[in-house]
Amino acid sequence: MPCEKVNHVCDKAQYCEATFWEKIILNLHLVYCRACRKYTKNNSKLTQVVKHSKLECLDTACKENMKRKLKKAMEEQSV
């Protein structure tokens, strides 16, 4: 399996979306591919940092308001 696809499976595995077979292929590939091992390690670190950060996401109403304002601004620019 090419590294690009393995990296995608790595991402899926971190979010518990990879199938059993994909996990087996991922682990076999990681045995011999240093670049993908590094990608997996960095991806895991990033996920942990985000999980343990004190980030606050915007609520749905605020997001919708931002979308409306952006759409209105884009319409004004195109006129």
C-alpha positions, 0 to 999 in steps of 0.5 A: 500500500502506498504511503499516502494511503497508509497515512490516510488509514493512520488518520482513520485509526486515530478516530476509530474509523479504520477497519480491522484489515486496514489496521493490520495493513497499517501496522505491517507497513509501519514495520518497514517504513520510517517515514510513515512511522514518523507521520504516525508519531507526529499525528499522535502527538498533535491529537494529544495536544489538541485533546488536552488543550483548553480550546473553546469552539464556537457554538452553532449560532455564532458559526451561522452568523459568521457564515451569513456575514461572509456571504453578505460581504462576498455578495457586496464585493461581486456587485 
